[in-house]
Amino acid sequence: MAKFLLQLDISCVIPCILTDTTCYGNCPDHSWCDIEIKRCRCNPGYVGDPYGSPGYSESCCNQCKENTFCKDHKCYCNPRFIGDPYAGCKDFDMFNVSFHVEKTSKPCDVPCDGKCKTNAYRRSSDNKCYCKSGYVGNPYVECKNSESCCNQCKENTFCKDHKCYCNPRFIGDPYAGCKDFDMFNVSFHVEKTSKSGFVGNPYVGCRVPCDGKCKTNAYCRSSDKCYCKPGFVGNPYVGCKIPCDGKCKTNAYCRSSDNKCYCKSGFVGNPYQGCRVPCDGKCKTNVYCRSSDNKCYCKSGFVGNPYVGCKIPCDGKCKTNAYCRSSDNKCYCKSGFVGNPYQGCRVPCDGKCRTNAYCRSSDNKCYCKSGFVGNPYVGCKVPCWGKCKANSYCRSSDNKCYCKSGFVGNPYVGCRVPCLGRCKANSYCRISDNKCYCKTGYSGNPYLGCVRKGM
C-alpha cells in the first residue's frame, strides 16, 4: 500500500467528492437511500451518479464494472471511488491518503499529465495510460473501437458504422443471423441478375431501364425517366441531338427554346459565321457601336470624336434654358429665351409682354409689334381696328381715323385729293362742294389759273 501511495498523484486521482452526506429524501428515480451511510445508491441494474444523471448499464455494452456508471458511452468510477472503471472501482476510504479537498477541482477522469488520449484512461496503480475495454491502439495517440456494434452482430455478418450487415451472398436479420442465399428455394434466372444494363428487383425480375424508351443520346435516370445526355438537347423519347446541329460559330451559342444560334453578350455579327467584338473594340469613352453599320457614335448627351473619346458638350458649362452648339462647342440660349447662357437664360421680359407685343432684349422691355398700337403689357391691337381706309390714318391719342395731309373726304370710306387735283394756280378746292375757286384777291378760271385783280 505504501508503494502504491508513493506512486499516487493526489491532485489527479481524487474523485469529485460530494459534500452532501445525507439523503434528505433527495434520491432521484432508479436510486435508494442507504441509511447506514446516509447516501443515495443506484437501484440494481442501474449505474451512475445518483446525485447526477444515472444511465443504463447497457449504454456501454455492459463493460462498466463494480462501483461505476456509464455516461456518453464511457465508463466512470462512482463518486468517492477510484480505479479502472472497466475493471472495477474501489472506495476511496480504503486508501489512507492525506489530501486537501480544494485539489479536487480537476476532472476525475483526466490523466495526471494529460497524455492519455481519446478512449484511453490512466491506471492509478502504475500511473500509465491504457486503452479502454473494447478499444485498441496507442493510448498516447488514439484508441479506436474494436467492437463498435457491442458484439450484437450474429453469424455471417459484419459491423460497419455501428450497424450490423449481412455478409455478401447472405440474407436475413444481421442481429439474429444471416443465411446463405442458396438455402432459399427461389425460382429465378441467374442470368437476369448479372446482366449489365438491367434494373429492378433481381428476386422478382429485372427490366431494361425506362423500358427501353430512351432514344439516341438519351439516358434513363433513377426516377425511371429519360433525359438528354449533357451537351445534347431535344426530346429524349424521340432522340437528342447537338444543339443547333453544331452550327453556332465563334462567340455564339444555341438557345434551347428555339434551337437557334445567337451571339453571346457583348458580341455582334452572324452567329452562323462567327461573332466579333462590336466595332473591333475601337469605340472609346462614352461611345457605342451601332450594329447596323458597325461604326462608333457618341452616346446621347455627349459630343466629340467617338474613336478618341466623347465628352459632355461645352464641358457642362451651359446653364438653365441654354444649349451647347456642337459646331463651335459654345453655349447659346434656347429659342424663346434670352440672357447669358453661361449663367442661365430666362423668358424675355419675364413673360410680361402680351398679345402682339415683343420684348426688346437691349432694355428687356415690352413693345407693340410693327403695325400694332396699345399697351404692350395689356395687349396691342390694329389701330382703329383697321377701319381707316385709303389715304387716312389712325390717331393713337383717340384711336380715330383721319385723312392724311393733302387729302380730303371720309377716312372710313377713303380720302382723295381735293377736287381731284384740278384746281390750278392761285385757286383752291372748297371741301363743301369739292369745287375749285380763286383765292381772295384773285379772279379768273380756277381750273385754268387765277390772276391778281387789276392786272
C-alpha positions as CSV (number, residue, x, y, z in Angstrom):
1,M,0.0,0.0,0.0
2,A,2.8,2.4,0.8
3,K,4.4,1.7,-2.5
4,F,1.1,2.5,-4.2
5,L,0.8,5.7,-2.2
6,L,4.2,6.9,-3.3
7,Q,3.2,6.5,-6.9
8,L,-0.3,8.1,-6.5
9,D,-0.7,11.7,-7.6
10,I,-3.3,13.1,-5.2
11,S,-4.3,16.0,-7.5
12,C,-5.4,13.6,-10.3
13,V,-7.0,10.6,-8.8
14,I,-9.1,12.2,-6.0
15,P,-12.7,11.8,-7.2
16,C,-15.2,14.5,-7.3
17,I,-16.3,14.1,-3.7
18,L,-19.9,15.0,-2.8
19,T,-20.3,17.3,0.1
20,D,-23.9,16.2,0.7
21,T,-23.6,13.4,3.3
22,T,-27.3,12.8,3.9
23,C,-30.3,11.8,1.7
24,Y,-33.0,14.1,3.0
25,G,-35.4,12.5,0.5
26,N,-33.4,13.7,-2.4
27,C,-32.6,10.4,-4.1
28,P,-33.9,10.6,-7.7
29,D,-35.5,7.9,-9.9
30,H,-33.9,4.5,-10.0
31,S,-32.0,5.0,-6.7
32,W,-32.5,4.4,-3.0
33,C,-31.1,5.8,0.3
34,D,-28.6,3.8,2.3
35,I,-29.4,4.8,5.8
36,E,-26.2,3.4,7.3
37,I,-24.0,5.7,5.2
38,K,-26.8,8.3,4.7
39,R,-26.2,8.4,0.9
40,C,-28.1,7.6,-2.2
41,R,-27.3,4.4,-4.2
42,C,-28.4,3.3,-7.6
43,N,-31.0,0.5,-7.9
44,P,-29.9,-2.9,-9.1
45,G,-29.5,-2.9,-12.8
46,Y,-28.5,0.8,-12.8
47,V,-25.2,2.5,-12.6
48,G,-24.1,6.1,-12.4
49,D,-24.1,9.1,-10.0
50,P,-27.4,9.1,-8.1
51,Y,-26.8,12.8,-7.4
52,G,-26.3,13.4,-11.1
53,S,-27.8,11.7,-14.1
54,P,-27.9,7.9,-13.8
55,G,-27.6,5.9,-17.0
56,Y,-28.4,2.4,-18.1
57,S,-25.6,-0.1,-18.0
58,E,-26.5,-1.3,-21.5
59,S,-25.3,2.1,-23.0
60,C,-21.7,1.0,-22.5
61,C,-22.3,-2.6,-23.8
62,N,-22.2,-3.9,-20.2
63,Q,-18.5,-3.1,-20.0
64,C,-18.7,-0.9,-16.8
65,K,-17.7,-2.9,-13.7
66,E,-18.3,-2.6,-10.0
67,N,-18.9,0.8,-8.5
68,T,-19.0,2.5,-11.9
69,F,-21.5,4.3,-14.1
70,C,-21.9,4.9,-17.9
71,K,-22.1,8.3,-19.5
72,D,-21.9,9.2,-23.2
73,H,-20.9,5.6,-23.9
74,K,-17.9,5.8,-21.5
75,C,-17.4,4.2,-18.1
76,Y,-16.5,6.2,-15.0
77,C,-16.0,5.5,-11.3
78,N,-18.8,6.4,-8.9
79,P,-18.2,9.4,-6.6
80,R,-15.8,8.5,-3.7
81,F,-14.5,5.6,-5.8
82,I,-11.3,5.4,-7.8
83,G,-9.6,2.9,-10.1
84,D,-10.2,1.4,-13.6
85,P,-14.0,1.6,-14.3
86,Y,-13.6,-1.2,-16.9
87,A,-12.0,-3.5,-14.2
88,G,-13.8,-2.2,-11.1
89,C,-13.5,0.8,-8.8
90,K,-12.7,0.8,-5.0
91,D,-14.0,3.0,-2.2
92,F,-11.6,6.0,-1.7
93,D,-11.7,5.4,2.1
94,M,-9.7,2.2,1.5
95,F,-6.7,4.4,0.8
96,N,-5.1,6.2,3.7
97,V,-4.2,9.3,1.9
98,S,-3.8,12.8,3.3
99,F,-5.1,15.5,0.9
100,H,-6.6,18.9,0.6
101,V,-10.2,18.9,-0.9
102,E,-9.6,22.0,-2.9
103,K,-7.3,19.9,-5.2
104,T,-10.4,18.0,-6.4
105,S,-11.3,20.7,-8.9
106,K,-9.6,18.8,-11.8
107,P,-11.8,16.4,-13.7
108,C,-11.6,12.9,-12.2
109,D,-11.0,11.0,-15.5
110,V,-8.3,13.3,-16.8
111,P,-4.8,11.7,-16.6
112,C,-2.3,13.5,-14.4
113,D,0.0,14.6,-17.1
114,G,-2.7,14.9,-19.7
115,K,-1.1,12.3,-22.0
116,C,-4.0,9.8,-22.2
117,K,-5.8,10.4,-25.5
118,T,-9.3,9.6,-26.8
119,N,-10.8,6.4,-25.4
120,A,-7.8,5.9,-23.0
121,Y,-7.6,6.0,-19.2
122,R,-4.9,6.3,-16.6
123,R,-4.4,3.3,-14.4
124,S,-3.6,4.5,-10.9
125,S,-1.5,1.5,-9.9
126,D,1.3,2.4,-12.3
127,N,0.2,5.9,-13.4
128,K,0.2,4.8,-17.1
129,C,-2.3,5.1,-20.0
130,Y,-4.3,2.2,-21.3
131,C,-7.0,1.8,-24.0
132,K,-10.4,1.3,-22.5
133,S,-12.1,-2.1,-22.8
134,G,-13.4,-2.6,-26.3
135,Y,-10.8,-0.2,-27.8
136,V,-7.4,-0.9,-29.4
137,G,-4.4,1.3,-30.4
138,N,-1.8,3.6,-28.8
139,P,-3.4,5.2,-25.7
140,Y,-0.9,8.1,-26.1
141,V,-2.2,8.8,-29.7
142,E,-5.8,7.4,-30.0
143,C,-7.7,4.3,-29.2
144,K,-10.2,3.0,-31.7
145,N,-13.4,1.0,-31.1
146,S,-12.8,-2.7,-31.9
147,E,-16.3,-3.7,-31.2
148,S,-18.4,-0.8,-32.5
149,C,-21.5,-2.9,-32.6
150,C,-21.2,-4.1,-29.0
151,N,-21.0,-7.8,-30.2
152,Q,-24.5,-7.6,-31.4
153,C,-23.7,-8.8,-35.0
154,K,-24.5,-12.5,-35.3
155,E,-23.5,-15.3,-37.7
156,N,-22.4,-14.4,-41.2
157,T,-22.5,-10.6,-40.5
158,F,-20.1,-7.7,-40.3
159,C,-20.1,-4.4,-38.4
160,K,-19.9,-1.0,-40.2
161,D,-20.5,2.5,-38.7
162,H,-22.0,0.9,-35.6
163,K,-24.5,-1.1,-37.6
164,C,-24.7,-4.8,-38.5
165,Y,-25.0,-6.1,-42.1
166,C,-25.2,-9.5,-43.7
167,N,-22.1,-10.7,-45.5
168,P,-22.2,-10.8,-49.3
169,R,-24.4,-13.6,-50.7
170,F,-26.2,-13.8,-47.3
171,I,-29.6,-12.5,-46.4
172,G,-31.7,-12.2,-43.3
173,D,-31.6,-10.3,-39.9
174,P,-27.9,-9.4,-39.1
175,Y,-28.9,-9.1,-35.4
176,A,-30.3,-12.7,-35.4
177,G,-28.0,-14.3,-38.0
178,C,-27.8,-14.3,-41.8
179,K,-28.2,-17.4,-44.1
180,D,-26.7,-18.3,-47.4
181,F,-28.9,-17.2,-50.3
182,D,-28.6,-20.7,-51.8
183,M,-30.6,-22.1,-48.8
184,F,-33.7,-20.4,-50.1
185,N,-35.7,-22.3,-52.7
186,V,-36.4,-19.3,-55.0
187,S,-37.1,-19.7,-58.7
188,F,-35.3,-17.2,-60.9
189,H,-33.0,-16.9,-63.8
190,V,-29.4,-16.3,-62.7
191,E,-28.5,-14.7,-66.0
192,K,-31.1,-11.9,-65.3
193,T,-29.3,-10.8,-62.1
194,S,-25.9,-10.4,-63.6
195,K,-26.6,-8.8,-66.9
196,S,-25.3,-5.2,-67.3
197,G,-27.9,-2.7,-68.5
198,F,-30.9,-4.1,-66.4
199,V,-32.5,-2.6,-63.3
200,G,-35.1,-3.7,-60.8
201,N,-35.5,-6.4,-58.1
202,P,-33.5,-9.5,-59.1
203,Y,-35.7,-11.6,-56.9
204,V,-38.8,-10.5,-58.9
205,G,-37.3,-9.7,-62.3
206,C,-35.0,-7.1,-63.9
207,R,-36.0,-5.0,-66.8
208,V,-34.5,-2.6,-69.3
209,P,-34.2,0.9,-67.8
210,C,-37.2,3.1,-68.7
211,D,-38.5,0.1,-70.7
212,G,-36.1,0.9,-73.5
213,K,-37.8,4.1,-74.4
214,C,-34.8,6.4,-74.2
215,K,-33.6,7.1,-77.8
216,T,-30.3,8.4,-79.3
217,N,-28.1,10.4,-77.0
218,A,-30.5,9.9,-74.1
219,Y,-30.3,8.0,-70.8
220,C,-32.6,6.7,-68.1
221,R,-32.3,8.4,-64.7
222,S,-33.1,6.5,-61.4
223,S,-36.5,8.2,-61.4
224,D,-37.2,5.9,-64.4
225,K,-37.5,8.9,-66.8
226,C,-35.5,9.6,-69.9
227,Y,-33.2,12.7,-70.2
228,C,-30.9,14.0,-72.9
229,K,-27.2,13.5,-72.2
230,P,-25.1,16.5,-71.2
231,G,-24.4,18.6,-74.3
232,F,-27.5,17.4,-76.2
233,V,-31.0,18.8,-76.5
234,G,-34.4,17.6,-77.7
235,N,-37.0,15.0,-76.8
236,P,-35.2,12.1,-75.1
237,Y,-38.1,9.8,-76.2
238,V,-37.6,10.7,-79.9
239,G,-33.8,11.4,-79.9
240,C,-31.4,14.1,-78.7
241,K,-29.0,16.0,-80.9
242,I,-26.3,18.5,-80.6
243,P,-27.8,22.0,-80.1
244,C,-28.4,23.8,-83.4
245,D,-26.7,20.9,-85.1
246,G,-23.4,22.3,-84.1
247,K,-23.8,25.3,-86.5
248,C,-23.1,28.0,-83.9
249,K,-19.6,29.5,-84.6
250,T,-17.1,31.6,-82.6
251,N,-18.6,33.6,-79.7
252,A,-22.1,32.3,-80.4
253,Y,-24.4,29.9,-78.5
254,C,-27.5,27.9,-79.2
255,R,-30.7,28.9,-77.4
256,S,-32.6,25.8,-76.4
257,S,-36.1,27.4,-76.6
258,D,-36.0,27.8,-80.4
259,N,-32.8,25.8,-81.2
260,K,-31.3,28.9,-83.0
261,C,-27.8,30.4,-82.8
262,Y,-27.2,33.8,-81.1
263,C,-24.2,36.0,-80.5
264,K,-23.0,35.9,-76.9
265,S,-23.5,39.0,-74.7
266,G,-21.0,41.7,-75.8
267,F,-20.6,40.3,-79.3
268,V,-22.2,41.1,-82.7
269,G,-22.4,39.7,-86.1
270,N,-23.7,36.5,-87.8
271,P,-23.7,33.7,-85.2
272,Y,-23.6,31.1,-88.0
273,Q,-20.3,32.7,-89.3
274,G,-18.8,34.0,-86.1
275,C,-19.5,36.8,-83.7
276,R,-17.0,39.6,-83.0
277,V,-16.4,42.5,-80.6
278,P,-18.6,45.5,-81.8
279,C,-16.6,47.9,-84.0
280,D,-13.5,45.8,-83.2
281,G,-13.3,47.4,-79.9
282,K,-12.4,50.8,-81.3
283,C,-15.1,52.8,-79.6
284,K,-13.8,54.9,-76.7
285,T,-15.2,56.6,-73.6
286,N,-19.0,57.5,-73.7
287,V,-19.3,55.9,-77.1
288,Y,-21.3,53.0,-78.5
289,C,-21.1,50.8,-81.6
290,R,-24.1,50.9,-84.0
291,S,-24.6,47.3,-85.2
292,S,-26.3,48.4,-88.5
293,D,-23.0,49.9,-89.9
294,N,-20.5,48.7,-87.2
295,K,-19.4,52.3,-86.6
296,C,-18.7,54.2,-83.4
297,Y,-21.0,57.0,-82.2
298,C,-21.1,59.3,-79.2
299,K,-23.8,58.4,-76.7
300,S,-26.8,60.6,-76.3
301,G,-25.8,63.8,-74.4
302,F,-22.1,63.5,-75.4
303,V,-20.1,65.1,-78.3
304,G,-16.7,64.6,-79.8
305,N,-14.7,62.0,-81.7
306,P,-16.0,58.6,-80.8
307,Y,-12.7,57.0,-81.8
308,V,-10.9,59.3,-79.4
309,G,-13.5,59.8,-76.7
310,C,-16.7,61.7,-76.3
311,K,-17.4,64.3,-73.6
312,I,-20.2,66.4,-72.2
313,P,-21.0,69.3,-74.6
314,C,-19.3,72.6,-73.6
315,D,-17.9,70.7,-70.6
316,G,-21.2,71.1,-68.9
317,K,-21.0,74.9,-68.6
318,C,-24.3,75.7,-70.3
319,K,-26.9,76.7,-67.6
320,T,-30.7,76.8,-67.4
321,N,-32.5,77.1,-70.7
322,A,-29.2,77.0,-72.7
323,Y,-27.7,74.5,-75.0
324,C,-24.3,73.7,-76.5
325,R,-23.9,74.1,-80.3
326,S,-21.8,71.3,-81.5
327,S,-20.3,73.2,-84.4
328,D,-18.3,75.6,-82.2
329,N,-18.9,73.9,-78.8
330,K,-20.3,77.1,-77.3
331,C,-23.4,77.8,-75.2
332,Y,-26.5,79.6,-76.5
333,C,-29.9,80.4,-75.1
334,K,-32.7,78.2,-76.3
335,S,-35.3,79.6,-78.7
336,G,-37.6,81.9,-76.8
337,F,-35.2,82.6,-74.1
338,V,-32.7,85.4,-73.5
339,G,-29.8,86.2,-71.2
340,N,-26.3,84.8,-70.5
341,P,-26.2,81.1,-71.4
342,Y,-23.3,80.5,-69.0
343,Q,-25.3,82.0,-66.1
344,G,-28.8,81.0,-67.2
345,C,-31.4,82.0,-69.8
346,R,-34.8,83.4,-69.0
347,V,-38.1,84.2,-70.7
348,P,-37.8,87.7,-72.2
349,C,-39.3,90.4,-70.0
350,D,-40.2,87.7,-67.6
351,G,-43.1,86.8,-69.9
352,K,-45.0,90.0,-69.3
353,C,-45.4,91.0,-73.0
354,R,-49.0,90.4,-74.1
355,T,-50.7,90.0,-77.4
356,N,-48.9,91.5,-80.5
357,A,-46.1,92.7,-78.3
358,Y,-42.4,91.8,-78.1
359,C,-39.6,92.1,-75.6
360,R,-36.6,94.2,-76.7
361,S,-33.5,92.5,-75.5
362,S,-31.5,95.7,-75.2
363,D,-33.6,97.0,-72.3
364,N,-35.7,94.0,-71.6
365,K,-39.0,95.9,-72.1
366,C,-42.2,95.2,-73.9
367,Y,-43.2,97.0,-77.1
368,C,-46.1,96.7,-79.6
369,K,-45.1,94.9,-82.8
370,S,-45.0,96.9,-86.0
371,G,-48.5,97.8,-87.2
372,F,-50.0,97.5,-83.8
373,V,-50.7,100.0,-81.1
374,G,-51.7,99.9,-77.4
375,N,-50.2,98.9,-74.1
376,P,-47.8,96.0,-74.7
377,Y,-48.2,94.8,-71.1
378,V,-52.0,94.6,-71.7
379,G,-52.2,93.8,-75.3
380,C,-51.5,95.5,-78.7
381,K,-54.1,95.8,-81.4
382,V,-54.6,97.0,-85.0
383,P,-55.1,100.9,-84.9
384,C,-58.7,101.9,-85.1
385,W,-59.5,98.2,-85.5
386,G,-58.4,98.5,-89.1
387,K,-61.3,100.8,-90.2
388,C,-59.2,103.6,-91.7
389,K,-59.4,103.5,-95.5
390,A,-57.3,104.9,-98.3
391,N,-55.2,107.9,-97.6
392,S,-56.3,108.0,-94.0
393,Y,-54.6,107.2,-90.7
394,C,-55.5,106.3,-87.1
395,R,-54.6,108.9,-84.5
396,S,-53.4,106.9,-81.5
397,S,-54.5,109.6,-79.0
398,D,-58.2,108.9,-79.6
399,N,-57.9,105.8,-81.9
400,K,-59.9,107.6,-84.7
401,C,-59.3,107.8,-88.4
402,Y,-58.3,111.0,-90.2
403,C,-57.4,111.8,-93.8
404,K,-53.8,112.3,-94.3
405,S,-52.4,115.8,-95.0
406,G,-53.4,116.9,-98.5
407,F,-56.3,114.6,-98.7
408,V,-60.0,115.1,-98.0
409,G,-63.0,113.0,-97.6
410,N,-64.3,110.4,-95.2
411,P,-61.4,108.5,-93.7
412,Y,-63.7,105.5,-93.0
413,V,-64.6,105.4,-96.8
414,G,-61.4,106.7,-98.3
415,C,-59.7,110.1,-98.6
416,R,-59.0,111.8,-102.0
417,V,-57.0,114.6,-103.4
418,P,-59.3,117.8,-103.2
419,C,-61.3,118.5,-106.5
420,L,-59.3,115.7,-108.0
421,G,-56.4,118.0,-108.2
422,R,-57.9,120.1,-111.0
423,C,-57.5,123.4,-109.2
424,K,-54.8,125.4,-110.8
425,A,-52.6,128.4,-109.8
426,N,-54.0,130.7,-107.1
427,S,-57.1,128.6,-106.7
428,Y,-58.3,126.2,-104.0
429,C,-60.8,123.5,-103.6
430,R,-63.8,124.0,-101.4
431,I,-64.4,120.9,-99.5
432,S,-68.1,121.5,-99.0
433,D,-68.8,121.1,-102.7
434,N,-65.5,119.9,-103.9
435,K,-65.2,122.6,-106.4
436,C,-62.3,125.0,-107.4
437,Y,-62.4,128.7,-106.5
438,C,-59.9,131.6,-107.0
439,K,-58.2,132.7,-103.9
440,T,-59.2,136.0,-102.4
441,G,-57.8,138.9,-104.5
442,Y,-57.6,136.7,-107.5
443,S,-60.0,136.2,-110.4
444,G,-60.3,134.1,-113.4
445,N,-60.9,130.4,-114.2
446,P,-59.7,128.4,-111.2
447,Y,-59.5,125.3,-113.5
448,L,-57.1,127.2,-115.8
449,G,-55.5,129.5,-113.3
450,C,-56.4,132.7,-111.4
451,V,-54.6,136.1,-111.7
452,R,-54.4,139.0,-109.3
453,K,-57.3,141.6,-109.8
454,G,-56.5,144.8,-111.6
455,M,-53.8,143.3,-113.7
